């Protein structure tokens, strides 16, 4: 009887450890998400808003990564998305701001949805030909993940919170009721 009790306790212990490791692994891939880094950039006569959080749960809201510019932004060149280890996972030579057909649909080559922090770099050109390289980080959050892995949701800036003038508008709802507690 003691032998079975010891085996049962060992199995329960292993299950508990795996559960804690899973939460810790998710915490690691989301570390740095929604930081204090800027999300609005001035480029000559234009402004561009780059969201720092997307949620690809295929509900049609905040599912893709795309920079949003005002009428002073002409075009975006060489948009690159790299995973947290620096490996290229997406690139687009030419992006028209605010046009979702140029957005990154956050899927990897194997069809899996990307999760966690990612890095972006792009060359933004205003209507007067002024160019600026913008480099930053954003996050792809899997809505099936415990939302407590994000340290401060209030710092998250979602795609739907653009005013389409190249700016972030915190007063706009993020519509992520099924993903985060608002």
N, C-alpha and C positions, 0 to 999 in steps of 0.2 A: 504494500500500500504506500509506504514512504517513497518507493521508487517512482510510482506514478505521480505522486504529489510533486516531487522534485522536477520531473519532466514537464508537468503542467505549469509550474512556476517558471521554468526556463522558457517555455514557449510564450507565455504571457510577457515575460521580460523582453524577449526578442521583438515581439509585436510592438511593444511600447517604444523600444529604441528605434525601430524603423519609422514609426509615426513621427517621433521627435526629429529624426534625421531628415525626413521629407519636408517638414516645416522649415527646418534650418536651411536646407538646400534651396527652397523657394525664396527664403529671406535673402540668400546670397545673390541669386540671379536678379533680384529686384533692388539690391542695394544701390543707392544713388538715384533712384527714380524720383522724379518731382523735386529736384533740388532747387536751390535758389538761382540757378543759372538763368540768364536772360532768355526770353522767348520772343521778344520783339526787337527787331534790328532795323536801324536806319541805313539806307543805301542811297546816297545822293538825295534825289527828290522823292524817293520812295521809302515805304516801310514794308516789312515782311514779318509775319507771325509764324513761328514754328512751334507746333504743339509739343509738349513734353510727355504726353500720355495718349496712347491709343488702346482700344479694347476690341480686338477682333473676335467678337462673339457672333458676328454675322446678323446683327439686328438692324443694320443700316445706319447706325449711329456710332461715330468715332472708330470705325473699323479699319481705316487706312491712314497712312502717313502721307501728308501733303503740306507743303508750305503755302501760306495764304498771303497774297500781296495786295497793296492798293494800286490805284491807276498809275502811280509813279514807278512801278516795277514792270519792266519789259519782258524779261525771260530769266529762267534759271537754267544754268548749264551744269553738266557733270554732277548730278545728285548721286552721291554714294551713301549706302547704308552698310555699316560694318557691325558684326556681332561684338559682344563685350571682349572678345579675345583679339579683335582687329581683323578678322577674316571678312572679306567682301561677300555680302549676301544679296545685294541689289545695286544696280546702277542704271541711270537713265541719262542719256546725253543731253536731252532737251526736255524741260518741264515748263508748261504754261501754268503760272500760279492760279489757284482756285479751280483748276480743271481736274476732276477726280480721275479722268482717264489716264493721267500721268502719275497717279499716286502709287505708293508701294503697298501692295496687298501682302501683309506680313506672313508669307508662307515660305518655307525653305524648299530647296530643290527636291527633297523627299516627300513633300506635300504636308509636312507637319507645320503647325502654326508656331512662329517664333515667339518665345517668351523671354521677358526680362529687358534689361538695359541694352540699348544699342547706340551707336555713334553715327552721326551724319556729317557730311561735308557737301557744300554746294557753292557754286559761283553765281552770284546774283547780279543782274545788270539792270540799272534803272533806265528810264526813257531817254536820258541824256548820254548814255553810254558809260556811266560810272559803274565800276565793277568792285564788288566786295566778296571775299571768301568768308563764308559763315561755317563755323565748326561748332558742334554741340552734341548733347546727348538727349535721348528721349527714351521712352519705355513702352513696351508692348505687354500689356497685362492680360493674362488669361483669367477670364471671369469665373472659372471653376476653382480658382485659387483663393485661399483664405485672405481676405482683404487687409488683415492686420499686418501683412508683410510689407505694406507701404507705410513708411513712418508718419507722413503727414499728408493726407489726401487733399487738404486745403491748398497745397502748393502745386497740385496737378492742374495742367492747362490742356484742355481737350480740343480736338478739331472743331466741334460744334460751338465753341465759345469764341469764334472769330466774329468780328463785326464787318468783315470783308473790306476793311480799310487798312489792312495790314496790322491790325491790332488785336490784342486779347481783351475780352470783356468778361470779367469775373462775375458780373451781374447776370450773364446768360447761364441758363441751366446746363449741366453736363449730360443730363438724361440717362445717367448710369444707375438707375434704381435697382436693376437686377445684378449689378456688379459690385457696387460699393454702397455703404450707408452714407447718404448725403447729409 
